[in-house]
Amino acid sequence: MYRSMKCKLIRNLLVGCMLAATALPVLAQTQACPVNINFATGDLANWSAATGLMSGSLLNYPFPNNGVTTIPEYTIGVTGIQVNTSATTDPFGYFTTIPTINGYSYSYSVKLGSTATSFDLGRGNNPGGFTRSVTYTIQVPAGPVSEPYTMTYAYALVLENGTHNSNEQPLFKATLNTPDSIITCASPEYYLPTFNNAGQGGGGGGGGGGGSSTGATLDSATAIAQGFINSNTPFFSHSGGGGGGGGGGGGQYLYDVWTKEWTEVTFDLSAYRGKQVTLTFQANNCNPGAHFAYAYVALRNSCAGLEISGPQIACANSTFTYSIPALANAAYSWTVPAGWTIQSGGSSNSVTVKAGPNSGHIIAREVNGCADLRDTLLVSSRPPTIPGAVTGNNEVCTGINSSLLTLGGHNGDVLGWLSSTNGTTWTPIANTAFTYTAQNLTATTQFAVVVQNGATCPADTSVSALVTVDPKSVGGMLSPDVSSFCTGQTAGSLLTLTGNTGTVVNWQSSANASLWNSFAPAYTGGAYAAGGLTATTYYRTIVKSGVCEADSSAMATVKYVNVPFPAATYDPAQKAICYGDSVRLNATITVGTSYSWRPLSTLRNPGDGNIPSLPHTLQALAKPLNSTNYILSVLNAGCPNTLNDTFRIQVAPPIVVSAGKDTAIVWGQSLQLQATVNDPASYTYTWSPASGLNNANISNPVAVLWGETAQSMMYTVKATNAAGCFGTDAINVKLFRTKPDIFVPNGFSPNGDNRNEVIYPICVGITRLDFFRVYNRWGQLIFNTNTIHKGWDGTLGGVRQSSGTFVYMVQGVDITGKVISKRGTLELVR
């Protein structure tokens, strides 16, 4: 619309146009919309309607249709046309049935069509698809053709894919007619496009109207580009399932329904000033009839030209969408204020912009073969929201308290305050002032403010303030509440504070439980050893929680007893010993009448607990297996307190040495010995005797023995650590005056007496055992190993084998590299 010619009534004031008072009636007459063009009366008044079959008869509902709100789907009991006065949600597209588009709210709509198909007619022939339409005859007001007279409507579609060639698919169309022709640039059609590759097959039979024998392939990419979405709601389709009442009524659930959300369209009738045109909206099922279509249509009650939809107040640095109703096959252009940027849609009817700091005009233009429309919208830019920060951090005592909090450094209005006791869950506070007084808090709480600089700026939350709430001070109690202190007692009575809330500010003492003296300097510990007393003394603590008033603990009494405290000297206070060693515990009691030890289980000569005379000497012998604290307790009659002296004896872990398994060698064969220890510490090694060893002071000497020496040799190895602790082990080496060989005993008796429980090959001069195998009399392998000294225990899979004869095979390699193989039999005796 060209603003140099006319301006719209209210909005023109925003763009600076002025209209003379005498021009207003003319403008209203030349741009007034037809009565009930938008179904504002809640019915089809001034509209005509029709329902029927595309290849059959129609049922007409002529003008004026006052009070008519629904019209049936041809002759069946289903609604085919319905005026909507309240919004619901479409079951396939999930969009509202009365739209709001980019800020413009429609109030009414009409639904054309239903999910009914020709199957529902129950006929045996092919009647074709349902059609429904509404028509309005528009008397375009007389006036200059340079002044736009526009019709704007919005539509939403629900179409079942018929898998037909595109010209037979379910569709929705708008048609604008003059008395002698169709205005093609204002008469679009909407359908699901296919690749038009349906096979030839006679168009289907019966009321099912299945159509071609081979379905056309949906061009889903084009459909999606046109705004269609495949619904995730299934529909029970009778397509191809036989004809209605005459064909049996087969069918199946399919996901073949596609939807298109609300889209706005406009067209200009200024070229037809003073003439009549007819506007028809029509929804048709597929031509054969078995696939449905329905559409929703809503119209604006504004005919004064193009109107831009979108916010007139924009927040700087935020993103907004502005749109105009689409014009069929139009070219679009947009202009935005200085400092604003178009982010997308600059060549479409909907543009996304990022607002800048400057106010100005947004100008939209759309042009096609029938119209050239333009609109200007004055937009005001405002700075973004600055949430600021809340000041007034405070510390209070729970209960009656008050904290004044103030929001500062912000830009925008206060929408409300928030509070949180955990920093995660926030509770709204109905306060829109810049200050808030937090009163009578019982828990530490954060306070923040939600700020928004106008409706188009995003709201933001301020930096919070913290009000720390301290619990009331609780003095607690001292334990023990009553204790004793003897003359000369070296260790004071230990008083421990429990059950307090807050920290200790100081301790106090009193000689009479009335007048109290604070410790100087102040003592803030939670425990105190009361010592050096010559009279009964009372103690308490002063506890304070944050800013709350201090509280005192319950009183503890330390009674003075004028009896000497036990006394003794002892050694060693601490001693480290090797595993298996013992240590003497020495003590001399100089004050006391009795004593006791604990634990007693690893003590020898602990004494009988009596002290016949002073000083009294004790010499107990301790041999602990693990590190142990031995406690000597001494009592002196009349003093209730005990002297406890502790001997801390640390026992090193046992040293476990392995010299290896007993073995056998032949004359002159080198035998590699290897001692191992369970602890990785550093050790020194001693082998004895040293005969035949290349080095008796290492962990792995080599032994070479001859028959003249002995029939066998027992070597003992001792491993000693830096602390002098040691462990020992021995290995027995049998010496054979034969060549290297493998000997297998001829029997064994695995009967649980720990004698001859396992049979294994005796390897003499053998460096590697390839295998030792045992078979039963059926040739079943029941044991196999290649490990020297590993043998068979007389079982198979954990099951004891009966007495009998078994066959063995053995093979190994001797010290010269020769392979030695043997086989024979052995007896298992139970």
C-alpha positions in Angstrom: 0.0 0.0 0.0 1.4 3.4 -0.9 1.4 5.6 2.2 1.8 8.8 0.0 -1.8 8.3 -1.0 -3.7 7.2 2.1 -2.9 6.2 5.6 -4.6 3.8 7.9 -6.7 5.3 10.7 -4.9 4.5 14.0 -1.6 3.2 12.8 -1.1 6.1 10.5 -0.7 8.3 13.5 2.4 6.3 14.4 4.1 6.9 11.0 3.3 10.6 11.0 0.4 10.8 8.5 -2.4 13.2 9.2 -6.0 12.7 7.8 -8.4 15.5 7.5 -11.7 15.0 9.4 -13.7 15.2 6.2 -11.7 12.3 4.7 -12.5 9.8 7.4 -16.0 8.8 6.2 -14.8 8.3 2.7 -12.0 6.1 3.8 -14.3 4.0 6.0 -16.7 3.5 3.1 -14.1 2.6 0.5 -12.2 0.2 2.7 -14.9 -1.3 4.9 -15.0 -5.1 4.8 -18.1 -7.1 3.8 -20.5 -8.0 6.6 -19.6 -11.3 8.4 -16.7 -11.9 6.0 -14.9 -13.2 9.1 -17.8 -15.2 10.5 -18.1 -12.7 13.4 -21.8 -13.5 13.8 -20.8 -17.1 14.6 -22.6 -18.5 11.6 -22.6 -18.6 7.8 -24.7 -15.5 7.4 -24.1 -13.8 4.0 -22.3 -16.9 2.8 -23.6 -19.6 0.4 -22.4 -23.2 0.8 -22.4 -26.6 -1.0 -21.6 -30.2 -0.3 -21.6 -33.2 -2.6 -19.6 -35.5 -4.8 -17.0 -34.4 -7.2 -18.3 -36.6 -10.0 -21.9 -36.5 -8.8 -24.6 -34.2 -7.5 -24.3 -31.3 -5.1 -26.5 -30.1 -2.3 -26.6 -26.3 -2.3 -27.2 -24.0 0.7 -27.9 -20.6 -0.9 -27.4 -17.2 0.6 -28.1 -15.9 3.3 -27.8 -18.9 5.7 -28.5 -16.8 8.8 -28.1 -18.8 12.0 -26.6 -21.8 10.1 -23.5 -23.1 11.9 -23.0 -26.6 10.6 -23.8 -28.4 7.3 -23.7 -32.2 6.9 -21.2 -34.0 4.7 -23.5 -34.6 1.7 -26.0 -37.2 2.7 -24.2 -38.9 5.6 -24.4 -38.1 9.3 -21.1 -36.4 9.5 -20.5 -32.6 9.7 -18.9 -31.3 6.5 -18.9 -27.6 7.2 -18.7 -26.0 10.6 -18.2 -22.5 12.0 -15.8 -22.4 15.0 -16.4 -19.8 17.6 -14.0 -21.3 20.2 -10.6 -22.9 19.7 -9.8 -26.6 20.0 -6.8 -28.6 18.9 -6.7 -30.5 15.7 -6.1 -34.3 16.3 -3.6 -34.7 13.4 -1.8 -31.4 13.2 -2.0 -30.4 16.9 -2.5 -26.8 16.0 -5.3 -24.6 17.3 -8.5 -24.4 15.2 -8.6 -20.6 15.5 -5.1 -19.0 15.0 -3.0 -16.3 16.4 -0.3 -15.4 13.8 2.6 -13.3 14.9 0.6 -11.3 17.3 -2.7 -11.0 15.3 -5.5 -13.0 16.9 -8.3 -14.3 14.7 -11.7 -14.8 16.5 -13.5 -17.3 14.3 -12.8 -19.9 11.6 -14.7 -22.3 9.4 -13.8 -26.0 8.9 -14.4 -27.5 5.5 -14.5 -31.2 5.2 -13.9 -34.2 7.6 -12.2 -37.6 7.6 -15.2 -39.2 5.9 -14.6 -40.7 2.4 -16.8 -42.3 -0.2 -16.4 -45.6 1.7 -18.8 -44.1 4.2 -21.5 -43.8 1.6 -21.9 -47.6 1.5 -22.3 -47.8 -2.2 -20.9 -50.5 -4.5 -20.0 -48.2 -7.4 -17.3 -45.5 -7.5 -19.1 -42.2 -6.6 -16.0 -40.0 -6.4 -14.7 -37.9 -3.6 -16.6 -35.5 -1.3 -16.4 -31.8 -2.0 -17.4 -28.9 0.3 -17.3 -25.2 -0.3 -18.4 -21.8 1.1 -18.8 -18.8 -1.2 -19.1 -15.0 -0.5 -20.2 -12.5 -3.1 -18.2 -9.4 -2.5 -19.4 -6.0 -3.6 -16.1 -4.1 -3.9 -16.7 -0.5 -2.8 -16.3 2.2 -5.4 -13.3 4.3 -5.1 -9.9 5.0 -6.7 -8.1 1.9 -7.9 -4.9 3.3 -6.4 -6.4 2.7 -3.0 -5.9 -1.0 -1.9 -8.9 -3.1 -1.0 -7.5 -6.3 0.4 -8.8 -9.6 1.6 -6.6 -11.5 4.1 -7.3 -15.1 5.1 -5.4 -17.8 7.0 -5.6 -21.5 6.2 -4.5 -24.8 7.8 -4.7 -28.1 6.1 -5.1 -31.8 6.9 -4.7 -34.0 3.8 -4.5 -37.8 3.5 -1.9 -38.9 0.9 -3.9 -40.6 -1.8 -0.8 -41.9 -3.7 -2.4 -40.5 -6.9 -1.0 -38.4 -9.6 -1.0 -34.8 -8.3 -4.1 -33.7 -10.2 -6.1 -36.4 -8.4 -4.8 -35.8 -4.8 -7.0 -34.4 -2.0 -6.7 -30.6 -2.0 -7.8 -27.2 -0.7 -8.2 -24.2 -3.0 -9.3 -20.6 -2.9 -11.0 -19.2 -6.1 -11.7 -15.6 -6.9 -14.1 -15.1 -9.7 -15.3 -12.1 -11.7 -18.6 -12.4 -13.6 -16.7 -13.6 -16.6 -13.4 -15.2 -15.4 -11.2 -16.6 -12.6 -8.6 -14.2 -11.2 -5.7 -16.7 -11.3 -3.2 -14.8 -9.3 -5.6 -14.9 -6.3 -6.8 -18.5 -6.8 -4.2 -20.9 -5.4 -4.5 -24.7 -4.9 -2.8 -26.7 -2.2 -2.2 -30.5 -2.3 0.4 -33.1 -1.6 2.7 -33.3 -4.7 3.7 -36.7 -6.1 6.0 -37.8 -8.9 2.9 -38.5 -11.1 4.1 -42.1 -11.6 0.9 -43.9 -10.8 0.2 -47.0 -13.0 -2.8 -47.4 -15.1 -5.4 -49.6 -13.5 -9.0 -48.5 -14.0 -9.3 -46.1 -11.1 -10.4 -48.6 -8.4 -13.7 -50.2 -7.8 -16.6 -49.8 -5.5 -17.2 -47.2 -2.9 -13.6 -47.5 -1.7 -12.4 -45.5 -4.6 -8.9 -46.9 -4.5 -7.9 -45.3 -7.8 -4.9 -46.4 -9.9 -3.6 -50.0 -9.6 0.0 -48.7 -8.7 0.2 -45.7 -6.5 2.2 -42.6 -7.2 5.2 -41.8 -5.1 4.9 -38.8 -2.8 7.4 -36.1 -3.4 8.0 -35.7 0.3 10.9 -33.2 -0.1 8.8 -30.8 -2.0 5.9 -31.3 0.4 8.1 -30.5 3.4 9.5 -27.5 1.6 5.9 -26.3 1.1 5.3 -26.5 4.9 3.7 -29.9 5.1 4.4 -32.2 8.1 3.7 -35.9 8.3 1.4 -36.5 11.3 2.4 -39.1 13.9 -1.3 -39.9 14.5 -2.4 -43.0 12.5 -5.7 -43.1 10.5 -7.7 -46.2 9.7 -7.9 -46.0 5.9 -10.3 -48.0 3.7 -8.3 -47.2 0.6 -8.1 -50.4 -1.5 -10.0 -52.3 1.0 -13.1 -53.0 -1.1 -16.2 -51.0 -1.6 -18.3 -49.6 1.2 -21.4 -51.6 2.0 -20.9 -53.7 -1.0 -17.3 -54.6 -0.6 -16.7 -55.9 2.9 -15.1 -52.8 4.5 -11.5 -53.9 4.9 -8.8 -51.4 5.9 -5.6 -50.7 8.0 -4.0 -48.1 10.1 -1.6 -45.9 8.2 0.6 -42.9 8.9 -0.4 -41.2 5.6 -1.9 -38.0 7.0 0.0 -34.8 6.3 -0.7 -31.4 7.9 0.2 -27.7 7.3 0.0 -25.2 10.0 -1.7 -21.8 9.7 -0.5 -19.7 6.8 -1.7 -16.2 5.9 -2.6 -15.1 2.3 -3.8 -11.8 1.0 -5.0 -10.4 -2.4 -5.9 -6.9 -3.6 -9.3 -6.1 -5.1 -8.7 -2.4 -5.9 -8.7 -3.2 -9.6 -12.4 -4.2 -9.2 -13.7 -1.1 -7.5 -17.5 -0.9 -7.9 -17.8 -4.5 -9.2 -18.8 -7.8 -7.8 -16.4 -10.7 -7.3 -17.0 -14.1 -5.6 -14.6 -15.7 -3.2 -14.9 -19.5 -2.8 -13.0 -21.8 -0.3 -13.2 -25.5 -1.2 -11.9 -28.8 0.2 -12.0 -31.9 -2.0 -11.2 -35.5 -1.2 -9.2 -37.3 -3.9 -10.9 -37.8 -7.2 -11.5 -41.5 -6.8 -12.9 -40.8 -3.3 -11.1 -43.0 -0.8 -8.7 -40.3 0.7 -9.9 -37.4 2.8 -9.1 -33.7 3.0 -10.2 -31.0 5.4 -9.1 -27.4 5.9 -9.6 -24.5 8.3 -10.1 -21.0 7.1 -10.1 -17.7 9.1 -10.4 -14.2 7.7 -9.4 -10.8 8.9 -12.0 -8.1 9.3 -9.6 -5.6 7.9 -9.6 -4.6 4.2 -7.6 -1.4 4.2 -4.4 -2.8 2.7 -1.3 -4.7 3.7 -0.6 -4.8 7.5 2.7 -5.8 9.1 2.3 -8.1 12.1 4.9 -7.9 14.9 5.9 -5.9 17.9 6.0 -2.1 17.6 8.3 -1.9 20.6 11.5 -3.9 20.2 14.3 -4.7 22.6 17.8 -3.9 21.3 20.0 -6.9 20.6 16.9 -9.3 20.7 15.5 -11.2 17.8 11.9 -10.6 16.5 9.7 -11.8 13.6 7.7 -9.5 11.4 5.3 -10.9 8.8 2.7 -10.0 6.2 0.1 -12.2 4.7 1.4 -14.0 1.6 0.5 -13.0 -1.9 0.4 -15.7 -4.5 3.6 -15.9 -6.5 4.8 -12.6 -5.1 8.2 -11.0 -4.7 9.0 -9.6 -1.3 11.3 -6.9 0.0 11.9 -5.5 3.5 13.6 -2.4 4.9 14.5 -2.1 8.6 15.8 0.9 10.7 19.5 1.8 10.8 21.4 -0.5 13.1 18.9 -3.4 12.7 19.9 -6.5 10.7 17.8 -9.0 8.8 18.8 -12.4 9.9 16.6 -14.5 7.6 13.5 -14.3 5.4 14.4 -11.1 3.6 12.8 -12.4 0.4 9.7 -14.0 2.0 6.6 -12.8 3.7 8.1 -13.4 7.1 11.4 -11.9 8.2 13.5 -12.4 11.3 15.5 -9.4 12.5 17.8 -8.4 15.2 16.8 -5.1 16.7 19.4 -2.3 17.0 19.5 0.7 19.2 17.6 3.1 16.9 13.9 3.5 16.4 12.5 3.8 12.9 10.3 2.2 10.3 10.0 -1.3 9.0 8.7 -1.3 5.4 7.4 -4.4 3.6 6.5 -4.7 0.0 4.9 -7.6 -2.0 4.3 -7.6 -5.7 2.7 -10.1 -8.1 0.8 -9.8 -11.4 -2.3 -8.6 -9.6 -1.1 -6.4 -6.8 1.6 -4.1 -5.5 1.2 -3.8 -1.7 3.3 -2.0 0.8 3.1 -1.2 4.5 5.1 0.8 7.0 5.3 0.0 10.7 6.9 2.5 13.1 9.0 0.6 15.6 10.5 1.9 18.8 13.8 0.4 20.2 14.4 0.3 23.8 17.6 -0.7 25.6 17.9 -4.3 26.9 17.1 -5.4 30.4 19.8 -4.9 33.0 18.9 -6.9 36.1 21.3 -5.1 38.5 22.2 -6.5 41.9 20.5 -6.6 45.3 22.4 -5.1 48.1 21.9 -5.5 51.8 23.8 -8.7 52.7 23.1 -9.2 56.4 23.6 -11.6 59.3 20.7 -12.1 61.8 19.6 -14.4 64.5 16.7 -16.7 63.9 13.3 -15.5 65.1 12.6 -11.8 65.2 14.8 -10.1 62.7 14.6 -7.5 59.8 16.9 -6.9 56.8 16.3 -4.1 54.2 17.3 -5.2 50.7 17.6 -2.7 47.8 17.9 -3.4 44.0 20.4 -1.1 42.2 22.2 -0.8 38.9 19.2 -2.1 36.9 17.3 -1.0 33.8 13.7 -2.1 33.6 10.7 -2.8 35.8 10.5 -5.1 38.8 8.3 -8.1 38.0 8.8 -9.6 41.4 11.2 -10.8 44.0 12.5 -14.3 44.6 13.8 -16.1 47.7 15.7 -19.4 48.1 17.0 -21.3 51.0 19.1 -23.7 48.9 20.1 -21.7 45.8 18.2 -24.1 43.6 14.5 -23.8 44.3 13.2 -20.2 44.2 9.9 -19.0 45.7 8.2 -15.9 44.2 7.5 -12.9 46.4 4.7 -10.6 45.3 6.6 -7.3 45.5 7.3 -5.0 42.6 9.1 -2.3 44.5 12.9 -1.7 44.3 13.2 -2.4 48.0 12.1 -5.3 50.2 12.3 -5.9 53.9 12.9 -9.6 54.8 11.5 -10.2 58.3 11.6 -13.0 60.9 13.7 -15.4 58.9 14.5 -18.8 60.3 16.9 -20.0 57.6 19.7 -18.5 55.6 18.1 -17.1 52.5 19.1 -15.6 49.1 17.0 -12.8 47.6 16.9 -11.8 43.9 14.8 -9.7 41.7 13.3 -10.4 38.2 13.6 -7.4 36.0 12.2 -6.7 32.5 12.5 -3.6 30.4 9.2 -3.9 28.6 7.4 -6.8 27.2 9.7 -7.3 24.2 12.9 -7.5 26.3 13.7 -10.8 27.9 13.3 -10.8 31.7 16.5 -11.4 33.7 17.4 -12.1 37.3 19.6 -9.8 39.4 22.6 -10.8 41.4 21.3 -12.0 44.7 21.8 -10.8 48.2 22.4 -13.2 51.1 20.8 -12.9 54.6 22.7 -15.3 56.8 20.5 -16.6 59.6 22.3 -18.0 62.7 20.5 -20.5 64.9 20.1 -19.5 68.6 23.0 -20.2 70.8 22.8 -23.4 72.9 25.5 -23.8 75.6 25.3 -27.6 75.7 26.8 -29.7 78.5 30.2 -30.7 79.9 31.1 -34.3 80.3 31.7 -35.7 82.8 29.4 -33.5 84.8 31.1 -34.7 88.1 34.7 -35.8 88.4 37.6 -35.9 90.9 41.1 -34.5 91.2 43.6 -36.0 93.6 46.7 -34.4 95.2 49.6 -34.2 92.8 47.6 -35.6 89.9 49.6 -35.2 86.8 46.8 -35.4 84.2 43.8 -33.2 84.7 40.2 -34.3 84.5 39.2 -33.9 80.9 36.0 -32.0 80.4 34.4 -32.2 76.9 31.6 -30.0 75.6 28.7 -31.7 73.7 25.3 -30.7 72.5 26.2 -27.1 71.9 25.0 -24.8 69.0 27.6 -22.2 68.2 31.3 -21.8 69.0 33.1 -21.6 72.3 33.9 -17.9 73.2 35.6 -18.8 76.5 35.6 -21.0 79.5 34.8 -19.9 83.1 35.7 -21.4 86.5 34.2 -20.8 89.9 35.0 -21.8 93.5 31.4 -21.6 94.6 29.3 -22.0 91.5 28.1 -18.4 91.9 30.9 -16.1 91.1 32.5 -16.9 87.7 35.9 -16.0 86.4 36.6 -16.0 82.6 39.8 -17.7 81.5 42.6 -15.2 80.6 43.7 -15.4 77.9 40.4 -16.7 76.4 40.3 -20.4 75.7 38.0 -21.5 72.8 38.6 -25.2 72.7 35.9 -27.8 73.0 37.7 -29.8 75.7 39.7 -28.7 78.7 41.9 -30.7 81.2 41.3 -29.3 84.7 44.5 -29.7 86.6 46.6 -28.2 89.4 43.7 -28.0 91.8 43.8 -27.6 95.5 40.1 -27.2 96.1 36.8 -28.3 94.4 36.2 -26.2 91.3 33.3 -25.6 88.9 33.5 -25.1 85.2 31.3 -23.9 82.3 31.7 -22.6 78.7 30.3 -19.5 77.0 28.9 -20.4 73.5 27.8 -18.0 70.8 26.1 -18.7 67.5 26.9 -15.9 65.0 25.2 -12.7 66.0 22.8 -14.4 68.4 23.0 -13.8 72.2 25.6 -16.0 73.9 24.5 -18.9 76.1 26.4 -20.8 78.9 26.8 -24.6 79.1 25.6 -26.8 82.0 28.1 -26.7 84.9 30.7 -29.4 85.6 32.1 -30.1 89.1 35.7 -31.3 89.7 35.9 -32.4 93.3 39.3 -32.1 95.0 40.4 -35.3 96.9 43.2 -34.8 99.4 44.8 -38.2 98.7 48.0 -38.6 96.7 47.6 -39.6 93.0 49.3 -42.9 92.1 52.9 -42.5 90.7 55.2 -44.8 88.7 58.1 -44.8 86.2 58.2 -47.2 83.3 60.1 -48.3 80.2 60.1 -48.8 77.3 57.4 -46.3 76.4 57.7 -47.5 72.8 59.6 -50.4 71.3 59.9 -52.1 67.9 60.5 -55.8 67.8 60.7 -58.6 65.2 57.9 -61.1 64.7 58.3 -63.8 67.3 60.6 -61.8 69.6 59.8 -60.8 73.2 60.4 -57.6 75.2 60.6 -56.9 78.9 58.2 -54.3 80.3 59.8 -52.6 83.4 57.9 -50.4 85.9 58.6 -49.0 89.4 55.6 -47.9 91.5 56.3 -45.2 94.0 52.7 -44.3 95.1 49.9 -46.9 95.0 48.2 -49.8 96.7 47.4 -52.1 93.7 47.9 -52.5 89.9 46.7 -54.4 86.9 47.8 -55.1 83.3 45.9 -55.3 80.1 45.9 -57.3 77.8 47.2 -60.3 79.7 47.1 -63.0 77.0 50.6 -62.4 75.7 52.2 -61.4 79.0 54.4 -63.6 81.2 55.2 -62.8 84.8 52.7 -59.9 85.2 52.5 -60.1 89.0 49.5 -60.6 91.2 48.4 -57.0 91.5 49.4 -56.5 95.1 51.9 -53.9 96.3 53.4 -55.1 99.6 55.8 -52.2 99.9 57.1 -49.2 98.1 58.8 -48.7 95.8 57.5 -51.8 94.0 59.3 -53.1 90.8 57.6 -55.0 88.0 59.3 -56.9 85.1 56.7 -58.5 82.8 57.7 -60.3 79.6 55.6 -59.5 76.5 55.6 -61.6 73.3 52.8 -60.1 71.1 52.0 -61.5 67.6 50.8 -58.0 66.5 51.5 -54.4 67.5 50.0 -54.0 71.0 49.5 -51.3 73.6 50.1 -52.8 77.1 48.5 -50.6 79.8 49.7 -50.7 83.4 46.9 -49.2 85.7 47.9 -48.2 89.2 45.4 -47.3 92.0 46.0 -45.6 95.4 43.4 -46.3 98.0 41.3 -43.2 98.7 42.0 -41.6 95.3 39.2 -42.5 92.8 41.4 -41.8 89.7 43.7 -44.3 88.1 47.2 -43.8 86.7 47.5 -45.5 83.3 50.9 -45.9 81.7 51.1 -47.3 78.2 53.9 -49.4 76.6 53.5 -49.2 72.8 55.1 -52.4 71.3 55.3 -52.4 67.5 55.7 -55.9 65.9 57.1 -56.2 62.5 55.2 -58.5 60.1 56.6 -62.0 59.8 59.2 -62.6 57.1 58.1 -65.5 55.0 61.0 -67.0 53.0 60.7 -69.6 50.2 63.8 -71.6 49.1 61.8 -73.3 46.4 60.4 -76.9 46.1 62.6 -80.0 46.9 64.2 -81.2 43.7 66.5 -83.9 42.3 69.6 -83.5 40.0 72.3 -85.7 38.6 76.1 -85.6 39.1 77.6 -82.3 37.9 74.2 -80.7 37.0 74.0 -77.0 37.7 71.0 -76.2 39.9 69.8 -72.6 40.0 68.5 -71.8 43.5 66.2 -68.9 44.1 65.0 -67.5 47.5 61.9 -65.3 47.6 60.5 -63.1 50.4 56.9 -62.0 51.0 58.1 -58.4 51.7 59.8 -56.3 48.9 62.2 -54.6 51.4 65.9 -54.9 51.1 67.4 -58.1 52.5 70.7 -59.8 53.0 70.9 -63.6 52.3 73.0 -66.4 53.8 72.9 -70.0 52.5 74.2 -72.9 54.5 76.1 -75.0 54.1 78.1 -73.2 51.4 79.2 -76.5 49.8 78.7 -76.6 46.1 77.5 -73.0 45.9 79.1 -70.3 43.7 78.0 -67.6 46.3 76.4 -68.3 49.6 75.4 -64.6 50.2 73.0 -63.9 47.4 69.4 -64.8 46.8 70.0 -66.9 43.7 73.3 -68.9 43.9 74.1 -71.9 41.6 74.7 -75.3 43.1 76.9 -78.0 41.5 77.1 -81.3 43.4 78.9 -84.6 42.9 78.1 -88.1 44.2 81.2 -88.2 46.4 79.7 -85.4 48.5 76.4 -87.0 49.6 73.2 -88.7 48.4 71.3 -85.5 49.1 71.9 -81.9 50.3 69.7 -79.8 52.5 70.3 -76.1 51.9 68.9 -73.5 54.4 68.6 -69.8 53.4 68.2 -66.9 55.9 66.9 -63.5 54.7 67.6 -60.6 57.1 66.2 -57.0 56.8 67.8 -53.7 57.9 66.1 -54.0 61.3 67.7 -57.4 62.0 64.5 -59.3 61.5 64.8 -62.5 59.5 63.1 -65.6 58.1 64.4 -69.0 57.0 63.5 -71.8 54.7 65.1 -75.0 53.4 65.3 -77.0 50.2 66.3 -80.7 49.9 68.2 -81.6 46.8 68.5 -85.3 45.9 71.6 -86.4 44.0 71.4 -89.2 41.4 74.5 -91.0 40.1 72.6 -91.7 36.8 72.3 -89.9 33.5 69.4 -87.4 33.3 66.1 -89.3 33.3 62.4 -89.2 34.2 61.1 -91.6 36.8 57.4 -92.3 37.5 56.3 -94.3 40.5 54.3 -97.4 39.7 51.4 -96.5 42.1 49.9 -94.1 44.7 47.1 -94.2 47.3 45.1 -90.9 47.5 43.1 -91.9 50.5 43.4 -88.8 52.7 46.3 -89.9 55.0 48.7 -87.3 53.5 51.0 -90.0 52.2 51.3 -90.7 48.5 48.3 -88.5 47.8 49.6 -87.3 44.4 51.6 -89.0 41.7 54.0 -87.0 39.5 57.2 -87.6 37.5 60.5 -87.3 39.2 62.6 -85.3 36.9 66.4 -85.8 37.3 68.5 -83.6 35.1 65.4 -82.4 33.2 65.3 -78.7 32.3 61.8 -78.8 30.7 58.8 -81.1 31.0 56.8 -81.2 27.8 53.9 -83.3 29.2 52.8 -85.8 31.8 49.5 -87.5 30.7 47.4 -90.1 32.4 44.7 -92.2 30.6 42.1 -94.6 31.9 41.5 -98.0 30.4 39.2 -96.6 27.8 41.8 -94.3 26.5 40.2 -91.2 28.0 42.7 -88.4 28.9 42.1 -87.7 32.6 45.1 -85.6 33.5 47.7 -83.5 31.6 50.4 -81.1 32.8 53.8 -79.6 31.7 54.8 -78.3 35.1 57.5 -80.1 37.1 56.4 -81.3 40.5 52.7 -81.0 39.6 50.9 -84.3 39.7 47.5 -86.1 39.5 45.4 -86.4 42.7 43.3 -89.3 41.5 40.2 -87.3 40.5 38.5 -86.4 37.2 36.5 -83.2 37.2 36.4 -83.3 41.0 35.2 -86.9 41.1 37.3 -89.5 42.8 38.4 -92.3 40.4 38.1 -95.9 41.5 41.1 -98.1 42.2 42.6 -99.6 39.0 45.3 -99.5 36.4 46.0 -96.3 34.4 48.4 -95.6 31.5 50.9 -92.7 31.6 53.0 -90.9 29.0 55.7 -88.5 29.9 58.2 -86.5 27.9 60.9 -83.9 28.7 64.2 -82.3 27.7 67.4 -83.0 29.7 70.3 -80.7 30.4 72.1 -81.8 27.2 69.0 -81.0 25.1 68.1 -84.6 24.6 64.4 -85.5 24.5 63.4 -88.3 26.9 60.0 -90.0 26.5 58.5 -92.8 28.5 55.2 -94.6 28.9 53.9 -97.2 31.3 51.2 -98.1 33.8 50.5 -97.1 37.4 48.2 -98.4 40.0 45.6 -96.2 41.9 44.9 -97.8 45.3 42.1 -96.6 47.5 
